[in-house]
Structure formats: structure tokens, C-alpha cells
Amino acid sequence: MEVRRCMKCMHPLTVGETVCPECGRAYGSANAESFALKPGTILEGKYLVGEMLGQGGFGITYIGFDLLLEQKVAIKEYYPMSTGMVSREGHSTVVWSSAMMGKTGTQKGFDSFLKEARKMAKLGGIPGVVGVKSVFIQNETAYIVMDFIEGETLLKKLQKNGPMDFDSCVKLMTPIMQALSEVHEHGIIHRDISPDNIMVRPDGKLILLDLGAAKDLDIQGNDGSVQSSQMVAKHGFSPIEQYSKSGKVGPWTDIYAMAATIYYCCTGILPPPATDRTIDDTLACQPLLTQAQFGILADCMHMRPQDRPQSMDTLLQMLTHPQGEAKAEPPKVIPEVEPPKPVETKAAPPKPMETEPVVQKTPPINPEAQPTQPPRHDAEPKRPLSKWLIPGVAAVVAVIALAISIGSGGKKSSPSVKAPAAQAAATEPAPTETVPTIPMEVHTMAAADFVYEDDISATPFWGQSQYLRKDVNTLTFQSSLQNAPSSAWDVSEAGDRSVLAWMDNGNLYVAADGAIAPNPDAAWLFQDFVNMKTINFGNCFDTSDVTRMRGMFNGCSSLTDLDLSGFDTSSVTDMRMMFQNCASLTSLDLPGFDTSSVTDMRVMFQNCANLTSLDVSSFDTSNVIDMGAMFANCERLTGLDLSGFDTSHVTNMAAMFCICEDLTSLDLTGFDTSNVAYMSDMFYGCDNLPDIICSDSKILKEFRNR
């Protein structure tokens, strides 16, 4: 029986449909790795297997479809590829290496997987935890069928929207922490909490994924701890006990990971791996966290498990009652560990020079000896509200987007020193409301080479030879190297792999642990990426030091819109050819552009043939010298308001509006041509322009002679 469904999204396809109307994937085509099940495979006689959603050290997850219940599912296959002990025969049966593990080891592996899966199935009634529908053995391995959760991961959401403020993050995470408390009561530890294992549903609610790494507490006894039979560790989020086969995991393990996740959500910075912290603990407060907030997270990320809170309820109370309004309940699993002491509500007197200077790092926290004094709460600026507020919270407070002000201060690890007046303000008991900046560490890309070939799109880019410019369909900038594959190549100016790029099925990614700055000479950076349809700058693209944007988007002929509202162009002097040949652009967001330093705008918008409107009324052109062919061949523009343009230094206006065929109104009220030497063809081809608003005699003469 033929099942006509898209293997990427499981949308039903009618007879005759060759392309999925939902996702655009061609029927009969599917992305399939050699080690994965073949899309179209049916398991247990009812579960249709689609494309691979992801893979981890111990399993592969696929999108699936329950043919009996007619609903999408997620199917997880036990396939511990990272151990090197498995392979696949064809596209189905798993072959185990008895030489590496022995038959007993193989059996123990998926017996443990099945035992944990069956216990997970009993957690289906807990809100915030993905439900398990079925567990079975086939193809010489084990499978878990789970609810399919629509949405996107918290990690992807963070990469798009930037960090959250602390209070909003805690509110958002509260249901997850409550769910984990119940999970722990059932004797299960998750062991893999991180932003990429939390799904954000379309309604804004969070769901905890991948309980496949979960560990049953009853294997070793009832003392609240278990020796880990499988090492499952994720750098930045896993505590030290997960790096050892003899490490004892418990609720304190998930508490470390939850605190690390909140730290990442609020700062956009990956915590240092626990293995590194044993040598040099560089976990530090970041500018988006107050010392009090950081102190709570640091307490939960102690290196020694016994020094952390011992229950998720205790963690939740610490986060929601940081001033000590409520006492933490005694630990549920290890009674000898005392609950954390409540923080004193009386703040210490402020010190003159401590007004939360904006720096990249604070002195490392010593995990063995935390300070006995509570963190200071004085002189803390009110936190900006996050665009992360979910619908239920949005009804209570107004949503203010949390802006990463990279462009206004995010230089390389350089501290920002406040003025004396600001320092003095710290001594006042009631500080004025300020919005702090986020001085993420900035990593600079290497300059792009200018290429002159008959077909530039058929040339490689950014220092590699495997991919061509025309291979790029989308471009995304990310503020974390967490997802960078081993195939990523170095695009940093320093040559230290601080900025990496990689391709994935036509999608180009650029990432760094912090903000990404194009080279100060950003000319030709995206030149002739002719098939690139979208660019997501991810709130981590810092243009504050850029001086040249010449040809930056030249030849990006498939871009339909471009939001550059986050660009800091205050240092830019050269915008020549910046958007030239962006033939598909229909909208362009430029109101925030600071053009006060720009001297060259020649052919800036030339051949933007589908641009129907363009707002350049805020442009400061007081230093511009060249405007030649600036709007040439913008054939669909119907009106331009340039009344605010200062052209007193311009020498070239030749072909400025050449072949603007649909232009019907043009306001040149403020134009001064006293220094203009070239005006030929200024209005050539403006056949629908009946008149212009202008008093300059040279311009009026050129218009009449067009």
C-alpha cells in the first residue's frame, strides 16, 4: 500500500501532487543519511518513518506518522553511534559489534534503554513533558514513539530573538521546573537539559524533550543516587558527575543543567564546560545578570554535587523568592544536605565605584568557598522586559523588546567606564531607571575578497573552495558555536576559529561565542549570493566598527526583503553599490541608518528593479560627494521624498534617476547643485514623471531637457 505523505513534514499528498504544498519538498525525495532508517519504512505495522529530525550520542529521532490514529509522532531509535559499536545493514537492521561490547553488553544497553522508556511512559500525565506512546523492539534494536511537538527549539528561538531578561526567563521556565520535580519523584533524572532539548510551542508554552538520556534511580538502590552506566554529557550544561562512569547523578544533576540553561538564556553566553572549571573556574557574572541573580545560578552550578540545592522545588523557591520571602523546603532525596540559607533582605551599603561597570568578565567563582555575604541588591538598574513574554504573561505586563545593543558599545572585551556623575548616582538609595547594554565579546570576520569574473556566482567564497556563492539559499548568524559541526571552516580575522562558517543543505551559518562583526572593510561581503532568499542577523551582527559597505549586498538578486534596522552605520563612509542588482527586493528597512559619515552613495540602489517604495527621508547626506546613478533602474518606484537631502557637497548627480519608469512624484526641495559638475541623464527614462518639486535652476533645466 502506497502512503502518499511528505517525508519531511508528513503532510498528506493527493494523487498527482508532486510537491508538498506545506514545505515544498518534492514527492519521492527525502534527505536520508546512510546510517539512518530509510524514509518510508513502516515500523510495528503502523508507524511510518520520515526524515531524521536529529541525532545524539545514543539515538536517532525521526518524524513519523501513526497510520492507525492518523497523527504525527516522533520516533526515537536506540542507535549509540558515538560508541562505534553499531552499524546498519541496508536501511533497516542494526548490526552490533560483539567484538567491542560483547553480547552481554549489547543486551544490557538496550535493556536499560527499554526500562527507562517504559518508566518514561508513566510520566505522560505530567504537563511540560513530552508523552511516550509506545515502546517496542524491531530491527535488532529498540524504539520509543513519542508525541510530536510543533514549534521550534528554545535554542533556535534564542538565536533569533536574543537573550531574555531574568524574571521573564524564570516565569517561562517555571512549568518545566515543576514538571522536573514530578519526574524526580518518579525516580528519573533527565540528564540532558539544555536549550536545544526544550521546545517552544506556537502558544509560547515550553515542553521538555529527549528523556531518552534519562536515568532510572532504582538501578543502584534507593539512596537517591545512581552510578551512571552511560556517560551522557553536553559541554556547558552538564555537571562534572556526568563526565565519569562512576559519577553519581541525582536531582542535583538536573539542577546544574537548569541553572546553566537559564544562564545561557539570559546572557547568550555558553557556560564554561565543567571539565574546564575543575582547573580554572571562569564562570562569571555577565552584564544582563545582577550579582544577586548570578549568585543564585552560581550556587546551583557548584562543582561539588553536595553543595548544590538538592531538589527542584528548592531551586524554584530560590529563583522566585531571591530575597528570602519563602524558606526553601528540605531536600527530598538526600536529607543530610541543608537547604540554602535565605538571602538577607537588608542590602549592604553601596561602594562608590561599584555601579555595575559593563565588562565582559568578573573574577571567577571559587566552587569550594562561596562568599558568606549575600549579593548586593543596591543600585541595580531595572531590567528591560523581554520580547520572550508568553501570551499569559503579556496580559499582565507590557512587552518591551530586549535589544542587544551591540552597535552602541560591544567592543572586544573592553570595559565601559561610567562618567563621574553616573558613579555618584550609585550612592543614592533610589537609582534612576536605565537600560543596560549587553557588551557581548565581539569576534571579527576576515575581509571578503572582491571577485571579478564573468560569473561571480560560480566562484567560491570566504576562503574555502567546496561551496559556490550560488549554493547559498539562506544565511543565519548565531551567537554560539554550540552547533558548529567539525566541517565548519574558520572565517575569523584572527585565524583562531573564533568565527566559524558551515553549509547545511544550502543554508549558510556563521557563528561565534558572542557577537559577530564583519571586517571594518565589509565591502563585497555577500557579493553575488544570487540564490540567497533570506538573511537572519540574529541580533548578534555588530557593524559598529565598519567603515566600508561598498557592494555589501551587490548581486543578491533573490532577496525579497532586508531588515537592517539593527545596523550601526555611524562609522561608514562608503555605501557605493551597496544594494546594486538586488533585483527582487520589494522592501528595505533603512529608517535607522546613520549616514552622517558617508561620502559615496554612487549606484547605491541601482537595478533594485522591484523596489516599490523606499524611505530615505532620514538620510544625512551632508558629507556625500557622489550620488551618480544612485536610484538608476529602480523601475517600480512611484515616489521619492528627498526634500531633506543636503547636497551642498555633491559633485556628481549623473543618471541619478535614470530609467525610474514608474516614478510619478519627486521632491527635490532642498537640493543644492552649487558644486555639481555632472548631471547628464539625470532624469533619462523617467517617462511618467510629469513634474518635480524643485527650485534649483540647473536641475529644472536638466529635467526639461530629459
C-alpha positions in Angstrom: 0.0 0.0 0.0 1.4 3.4 -1.1 1.3 6.0 1.6 1.4 9.4 0.0 2.8 11.7 2.6 5.7 14.2 2.6 8.7 12.6 4.3 9.8 15.9 5.7 6.6 17.2 7.3 4.1 14.3 7.0 1.6 16.5 5.1 -0.8 14.3 3.0 -0.4 14.4 -0.7 -3.1 13.8 -3.2 -2.6 11.7 -6.4 -0.9 13.9 -8.9 0.7 16.3 -6.4 4.4 16.2 -6.9 5.5 18.9 -4.5 4.4 19.2 -0.8 2.2 22.3 -0.5 3.2 22.6 3.1 7.0 22.6 3.0 7.9 22.5 -0.7 9.7 19.1 -0.7 9.3 17.1 -3.9 7.3 13.9 -3.5 9.6 10.8 -3.5 12.7 12.8 -2.5 13.9 12.8 1.1 17.1 13.6 2.9 18.5 10.3 4.2 21.8 9.6 6.0 23.4 6.3 5.3 23.2 5.3 8.9 19.5 6.2 9.3 16.3 4.3 8.6 15.1 4.8 5.0 12.2 7.3 4.9 9.1 5.4 4.1 9.9 2.5 6.4 6.9 1.2 8.4 7.6 0.0 12.0 5.3 -2.2 14.0 2.9 -2.2 11.1 1.6 1.3 11.8 4.4 3.8 12.3 5.6 5.5 9.1 9.2 6.7 9.4 10.1 10.1 7.8 13.2 12.1 7.7 15.7 12.4 10.5 15.0 15.2 13.0 18.2 14.9 14.9 20.7 12.6 16.4 22.6 12.3 19.7 25.2 10.0 21.2 22.7 7.2 21.9 19.9 7.6 19.4 18.3 9.0 16.2 15.0 10.8 16.2 12.7 10.8 13.2 9.5 12.5 12.3 6.8 9.8 11.9 3.1 9.2 11.4 0.8 6.8 13.2 -1.2 5.3 10.3 -3.9 4.0 12.7 -4.5 7.1 14.8 -3.6 9.4 11.9 -1.4 11.7 13.8 2.2 12.9 13.7 4.7 11.3 16.1 8.4 11.4 16.9 10.2 8.1 16.8 13.5 7.6 18.7 15.7 4.7 17.8 18.4 3.3 20.1 21.5 3.6 18.0 24.6 4.5 20.1 26.6 5.7 17.1 29.1 7.6 19.3 30.4 4.4 20.8 31.4 3.0 17.4 29.7 -0.3 18.2 26.8 -0.2 15.7 26.3 -0.2 12.0 23.3 -0.7 9.8 22.6 -3.4 7.3 20.8 -1.8 4.4 18.5 0.8 5.7 16.9 -1.2 8.5 18.6 -3.9 10.6 21.1 -2.7 13.3 24.3 -4.7 13.5 26.1 -4.8 16.8 29.8 -5.2 17.2 30.2 -8.1 19.7 34.0 -7.6 19.4 33.7 -4.2 21.0 31.0 -4.8 23.6 30.1 -8.5 23.7 26.6 -9.9 23.6 26.1 -9.2 27.3 27.0 -5.5 26.9 24.7 -5.2 23.8 21.8 -6.7 25.7 22.4 -4.6 28.8 22.5 -1.5 26.6 19.0 -1.7 25.2 17.5 -3.4 28.2 18.4 -0.3 30.1 17.0 1.9 27.2 13.8 -0.1 27.3 13.5 0.0 31.1 13.9 3.7 31.1 11.5 4.2 28.2 8.8 2.2 30.0 9.2 4.3 33.1 9.1 7.4 31.0 5.8 6.2 29.6 4.3 6.5 33.0 5.1 10.3 33.0 2.6 11.0 30.3 0.3 12.9 32.5 2.9 15.5 33.6 2.4 18.8 31.9 5.5 20.1 30.2 7.0 16.6 29.5 6.6 15.0 26.1 4.4 11.9 26.3 5.5 8.4 25.3 3.0 6.5 23.2 4.7 3.2 22.6 7.9 1.2 23.2 9.0 -1.8 21.1 11.9 -3.9 19.7 12.5 -4.3 16.0 15.5 -4.4 13.6 17.6 -5.7 16.5 17.2 -2.5 18.5 14.6 -0.6 20.5 12.3 2.2 19.6 10.3 4.9 21.6 7.3 6.6 19.9 6.5 10.0 21.4 4.1 12.8 20.9 5.3 15.1 18.1 5.6 18.7 19.3 5.0 21.5 16.8 7.2 24.6 17.3 10.9 25.3 17.4 13.6 24.7 20.0 14.4 27.2 22.7 17.9 27.4 21.2 16.6 28.5 17.8 14.3 31.0 19.4 17.2 32.5 21.4 19.3 32.7 18.2 16.6 34.7 16.6 15.4 36.9 19.4 18.5 37.2 21.6 18.7 36.8 25.4 15.8 37.2 27.8 15.6 39.2 31.0 16.0 37.1 34.2 12.4 37.4 35.5 10.8 36.6 32.2 13.1 33.6 31.9 12.2 32.2 35.3 8.5 32.6 34.6 8.9 30.8 31.3 10.9 28.0 32.9 8.7 27.6 36.0 6.4 24.9 34.4 9.5 23.0 33.2 11.0 23.0 36.8 7.6 21.9 38.2 7.5 19.1 35.7 11.0 18.0 36.6 10.1 18.0 40.2 7.4 15.4 39.4 9.8 13.5 37.2 12.3 13.3 40.0 9.6 12.0 42.3 9.1 9.1 39.9 12.8 8.3 40.3 14.0 9.6 36.9 16.8 12.1 36.2 16.7 13.8 32.8 20.5 14.4 32.4 20.2 16.3 29.2 18.5 19.7 30.0 19.6 22.4 27.6 18.0 24.9 25.2 18.1 22.5 22.3 16.0 20.0 24.3 13.3 22.4 25.2 10.6 23.0 22.6 8.7 26.3 22.3 5.2 25.6 21.1 3.2 28.0 18.9 1.2 29.1 22.0 4.5 30.0 23.8 4.5 27.1 26.3 7.6 25.0 26.8 7.9 21.2 26.5 10.8 19.3 27.7 12.2 16.9 25.1 14.6 13.9 24.9 14.0 12.0 28.1 16.0 9.3 26.2 19.0 10.2 28.2 17.0 9.8 31.4 18.3 7.6 34.1 16.3 5.4 36.5 17.3 6.0 40.1 16.4 2.5 41.3 19.2 0.7 39.4 21.7 1.1 42.2 19.4 1.4 45.2 17.1 3.8 47.0 19.7 6.2 48.4 18.9 8.9 45.8 21.9 8.3 43.6 22.9 6.0 40.8 26.2 5.1 39.1 25.8 6.2 35.5 26.1 3.3 33.1 26.2 5.6 30.1 28.2 8.8 30.1 25.9 11.5 28.7 27.4 15.0 28.8 26.9 18.2 27.0 29.6 20.9 27.3 28.4 23.9 29.2 25.2 22.3 30.6 26.3 19.0 32.2 27.9 18.9 35.7 31.1 17.2 36.4 29.5 13.9 37.5 28.2 13.3 34.0 31.7 13.1 32.7 32.5 9.9 34.7 31.0 6.4 34.5 31.2 6.3 38.3 29.6 9.7 38.7 26.5 9.7 41.0 23.6 11.5 39.4 20.5 12.8 41.1 18.2 15.8 41.1 21.3 18.0 41.7 22.4 16.9 38.3 19.4 18.4 36.6 19.6 21.5 38.9 23.0 22.3 37.5 21.8 21.9 33.9 18.7 24.0 34.6 20.8 26.8 36.1 23.2 26.6 33.1 20.3 26.8 30.7 18.9 29.9 32.5 22.4 31.5 32.5 22.6 30.9 28.7 19.1 32.2 28.1 19.8 35.4 30.0 23.3 36.2 28.7 23.6 34.4 25.3 26.9 33.1 26.5 27.6 29.4 26.9 28.8 28.5 30.4 32.3 27.0 30.6 32.4 23.2 30.5 32.5 21.6 33.9 35.8 19.8 33.0 37.4 23.2 32.4 36.1 24.6 35.6 37.9 22.0 37.6 41.2 23.6 36.5 40.2 27.3 36.1 36.7 28.3 37.1 35.8 31.1 34.6 32.0 31.1 35.3 31.4 34.8 35.7 28.6 37.3 36.0 27.5 38.9 32.8 26.0 42.4 32.4 22.5 41.2 31.8 22.5 39.5 35.2 22.6 41.3 38.6 25.1 40.0 41.2 22.1 38.6 43.1 20.8 36.7 40.2 24.2 35.4 39.2 24.8 34.3 42.8 21.7 32.1 42.7 22.8 30.4 39.5 26.3 30.0 40.7 25.0 28.3 43.9 23.2 25.9 41.6 26.2 25.3 39.5 28.7 24.3 42.3 31.2 21.8 41.1 30.5 19.6 44.1 27.0 18.0 43.9 26.5 18.2 47.6 27.0 21.9 47.6 24.1 22.5 45.2 20.4 22.6 46.1 19.1 19.0 46.3 15.6 19.4 44.9 14.0 21.2 42.0 11.4 22.7 44.4 14.3 24.3 46.3 15.7 25.7 43.1 12.3 27.1 42.1 12.0 28.8 45.5 15.4 30.3 45.3 14.6 31.8 41.8 11.2 33.1 42.7 11.9 34.3 46.2 15.5 35.6 45.9 15.1 38.0 48.8 14.2 35.1 51.2 10.5 35.8 51.4 9.9 32.0 51.5 12.0 29.4 53.1 13.3 26.5 50.9 11.8 23.2 51.8 14.1 20.4 53.0 15.6 18.3 50.2 13.6 15.2 49.2 16.3 12.9 48.2 19.3 13.5 50.4 18.2 14.6 53.8 21.6 15.4 55.2 22.0 18.4 52.8 20.8 21.6 54.3 18.5 23.8 52.3 20.1 27.1 51.1 20.1 29.9 53.6 17.7 32.7 52.8 19.3 35.9 51.5 19.2 38.8 53.9 16.8 41.5 52.8 18.9 44.3 54.1 21.2 45.4 51.4 24.8 46.3 52.1 25.8 50.0 51.8 26.9 50.7 48.2 30.5 51.3 47.5 31.4 54.5 45.5 32.9 52.8 42.3 30.6 49.8 42.1 27.8 50.9 39.7 27.8 47.6 37.8 30.6 48.5 35.3 29.9 47.0 31.9 32.7 44.4 31.5 32.9 41.1 29.8 34.1 39.0 32.8 34.1 39.2 36.6 36.6 37.3 38.8 36.0 33.6 38.7 33.7 32.0 41.3 35.5 29.6 43.6 33.3 26.5 43.8 34.9 25.3 47.0 34.3 28.5 49.0 31.4 30.8 48.2 31.2 34.2 49.9 29.1 34.2 53.0 27.8 37.7 52.4 24.6 37.9 50.3 24.9 39.6 46.9 24.2 43.3 46.8 20.9 44.5 45.6 21.5 48.2 45.6 22.0 50.4 42.6 20.6 47.8 40.2 19.0 49.2 37.1 15.6 48.0 36.3 15.8 45.2 33.8 14.2 45.7 30.3 11.2 43.5 29.6 11.8 40.7 27.1 10.1 40.0 23.8 10.0 36.5 25.2 6.9 37.0 27.3 4.4 34.3 26.6 0.7 35.2 26.0 -0.3 34.7 29.6 2.4 36.9 30.9 1.8 39.5 28.2 -1.6 40.2 29.7 0.0 41.4 32.9 2.9 43.4 31.7 3.7 45.4 28.6 6.2 43.7 26.2 9.4 45.7 25.6 11.8 44.1 23.2 15.1 43.3 24.8 17.6 44.9 22.5 21.2 43.7 22.3 23.0 47.0 21.9 26.0 45.6 20.2 26.4 48.6 18.0 26.5 51.1 20.8 29.2 49.6 22.9 30.0 45.9 22.2 33.7 46.2 21.5 36.2 43.4 22.2 36.3 42.8 25.9 36.8 46.4 26.7 35.2 47.7 29.8 32.9 50.6 29.7 33.8 53.2 32.3 30.9 55.3 33.6 31.1 59.0 33.9 31.6 60.5 37.5 28.0 61.6 37.6 26.9 58.1 37.0 29.2 56.8 39.6 27.9 59.3 42.1 24.4 58.2 41.3 25.2 54.7 42.7 25.3 56.2 46.2 21.7 57.3 46.0 19.2 54.8 47.5 16.8 55.1 44.6 18.7 54.7 41.2 17.3 56.2 38.1 15.9 53.8 35.6 18.4 52.8 33.0 18.6 50.2 30.3 21.9 48.3 30.4 23.8 47.4 27.3 25.0 43.9 26.6 28.7 44.0 25.8 29.0 40.6 24.3 32.5 39.7 23.3 32.9 40.6 19.6 34.6 38.4 17.1 35.6 39.9 13.8 35.3 38.2 10.4 38.0 38.3 7.8 37.6 40.7 4.9 35.9 39.3 1.8 37.8 39.4 -1.5 36.5 41.3 -4.5 36.0 38.9 -7.3 35.9 39.9 -11.0 34.7 37.0 -13.2 32.2 36.7 -15.9 30.0 34.7 -13.5 30.9 35.7 -9.9 28.1 33.4 -8.5 30.0 30.4 -9.7 33.1 31.2 -7.6 33.8 30.1 -4.0 33.7 32.5 -1.1 35.2 33.3 2.3 38.4 31.3 2.0 37.0 27.9 1.1 36.7 26.0 -2.2 34.0 23.5 -1.7 30.9 25.7 -2.0 30.0 28.3 -4.6 28.2 31.6 -4.0 25.1 30.3 -5.9 24.9 27.3 -3.5 23.7 29.6 -0.6 19.9 29.7 -0.1 19.8 31.2 3.4 22.2 32.9 5.7 22.0 32.8 9.5 24.2 34.4 12.1 24.4 32.7 15.6 25.9 33.9 18.9 27.0 30.4 20.0 29.4 27.8 18.5 27.5 25.0 20.2 26.0 23.7 17.0 29.1 24.2 14.8 30.0 20.9 13.1 33.5 19.6 12.6 33.3 20.5 8.9 32.9 24.3 9.8 35.7 26.4 8.4 37.5 29.4 10.0 36.3 32.8 8.8 37.8 34.9 11.6 40.2 37.8 11.0 42.4 36.4 13.8 42.6 32.9 12.3 41.8 31.4 15.7 38.4 29.7 14.8 36.6 32.3 16.9 34.2 32.7 13.9 33.2 29.6 12.0 31.0 29.1 8.9 29.4 26.0 7.6 26.9 24.9 5.0 23.9 22.6 5.6 21.7 21.8 2.5 22.1 25.2 1.1 21.8 27.0 4.4 24.9 29.0 5.4 25.6 29.5 9.1 28.1 31.9 10.7 28.7 31.6 14.4 30.8 32.8 17.3 30.6 32.6 21.1 29.4 36.2 21.3 28.7 38.9 18.7 30.0 38.7 15.1 31.5 41.7 13.5 32.2 41.9 9.8 35.6 43.2 9.0 35.8 47.1 9.2 36.2 46.8 5.4 32.9 44.9 4.8 32.9 45.6 1.1 31.6 42.7 -1.1 30.8 40.6 1.9 27.7 38.9 0.3 28.6 39.7 -3.3 26.6 37.6 -5.9 24.9 35.2 -3.4 22.4 35.1 -6.2 20.1 32.4 -4.7 20.1 33.7 -1.2 16.5 34.4 -0.2 16.8 35.4 3.5 19.4 36.7 5.9 18.9 36.4 9.6 21.4 38.6 11.5 20.2 37.0 14.8 20.7 40.1 17.0 24.4 39.3 17.0 25.8 41.2 14.0 27.9 44.1 15.1 28.5 46.7 12.4 29.7 49.5 14.8 33.3 49.5 13.5 32.5 49.1 9.8 33.8 51.9 7.6 33.1 50.4 4.1 29.9 48.7 3.0 30.7 49.0 -0.7 28.9 46.3 -2.7 28.0 44.5 0.5 24.7 43.0 -0.9 25.6 43.5 -4.6 24.1 40.9 -6.8 21.9 39.3 -4.1 19.2 39.1 -6.7 16.9 36.6 -4.9 16.5 38.7 -1.7 12.9 40.0 -1.4 13.2 41.9 1.8 16.0 43.0 4.0 15.7 44.3 7.6 18.8 46.3 8.5 17.2 48.1 11.4 19.8 46.8 13.8 22.7 48.0 11.7 25.0 50.7 13.3 26.3 52.6 10.3 27.7 55.6 12.2 31.3 54.9 11.1 30.5 54.0 7.4 32.0 56.3 4.8 31.4 54.2 1.6 28.0 52.8 0.6 28.7 52.7 -3.2 26.9 49.8 -4.9 25.7 48.6 -1.5 22.3 47.2 -2.8 23.2 47.2 -6.5 21.5 44.5 -8.5 19.2 43.3 -5.7 16.6 42.9 -8.4 14.0 41.1 -6.3 13.9 43.4 -3.3 10.4 44.7 -2.7 11.0 46.3 0.7 14.0 47.7 2.5 14.1 48.9 6.1 16.5 51.8 6.4 14.9 54.4 8.7 17.6 53.9 11.4 20.6 54.3 9.0 23.1 56.8 10.2 24.7 58.1 7.0 26.3 61.2 8.6 29.8 60.0 7.7 29.0 58.7 4.2 30.8 60.4 1.3 29.9 57.9 -1.5 26.4 56.8 -2.5 27.0 56.2 -6.1 24.8 53.4 -7.7 23.7 52.6 -4.1 20.2 51.3 -5.2 20.9 50.7 -8.9 18.9 47.9 -10.5 16.6 47.4 -7.5 14.0 46.9 -10.2 11.2 45.6 -7.9 11.5 48.1 -5.1 8.1 49.8 -4.9 8.8 52.1 -2.0 12.0 53.4 -0.3 12.1 55.7 2.7 15.4 57.6 2.8 14.0 60.7 4.4 16.2 60.2 7.5 19.4 60.1 5.5 22.0 62.6 6.5 23.8 63.4 3.2 25.7 66.4 4.4 29.1 64.8 3.6 28.1 62.9 0.4 30.1 63.8 -2.7 28.9 61.3 -5.3 25.2 60.4 -6.0 25.7 59.3 -9.6 23.1 56.7 -10.7 22.0 56.4 -7.1 18.5 55.2 -8.0 19.1 54.2 -11.6 16.8 51.4 -12.9 14.6 51.4 -9.8 11.8 50.9 -12.3 8.9 50.3 -10.0 9.5 53.2 -7.6 6.5 55.5 -7.8 7.6 58.3 -5.4 10.7 59.6 -3.6 10.9 62.2 -0.9 14.4 63.7 -1.0 13.4 67.1 0.3 15.7 66.6 3.4 18.8 65.8 1.3 21.7 68.1 1.8 23.6 68.0 -1.5 25.8 71.0 -0.9 29.0 68.9 -1.3 27.8 66.7 -4.1 29.7 66.9 -7.4 28.1 64.0 -9.3 24.4 63.5 -10.0 24.7 62.0 -13.4 22.0 59.4 -14.2 20.7 59.7 -10.6 17.1 58.8 -11.5 17.8 57.1 -14.9 15.0 54.8 -16.1 12.9 55.2 -13.0 10.0 54.4 -15.3 7.1 54.4 -12.8 8.2 57.5 -10.9 5.3 59.9 -10.7 6.4 62.2 -7.9 9.8 63.5 -6.8 10.5 66.1 -4.2 13.9 67.7 -4.5 13.1 70.8 -2.5 16.4 71.0 -0.6 18.7 70.2 -3.4 21.8 72.4 -3.8 23.8 71.9 -7.0 26.4 74.6 -6.5 29.2 72.0 -6.5 27.7 69.6 -9.0 29.8 69.1 -12.1 28.0 66.1 -13.7 24.2 66.0 -14.3 23.9 64.3 -17.6 21.0 61.8 -18.0 19.8 62.7 -14.5 16.2 62.0 -15.5 16.6 59.9 -18.6 13.7 57.4 -19.0 11.5 59.0 -16.3 8.7 58.9 -18.8 5.8 59.0 -16.3 7.2 61.9 -14.2 5.1 64.9 -15.1 6.9 67.4 -12.9 9.3 67.7 -10.0 9.2 69.8 -6.8 12.4 71.8 -7.0 13.6 75.4 -7.3 17.2 74.8 -8.4 17.6 76.2 -11.9 20.2 73.6 -13.0 18.0 70.7 -12.0 15.0 72.2 -13.7 16.9 72.7 -16.9 18.1 69.1 -16.9 14.6 67.9 -16.3 13.2 69.9 -19.2 16.0 68.5 -21.5 15.5 64.9 -20.5 
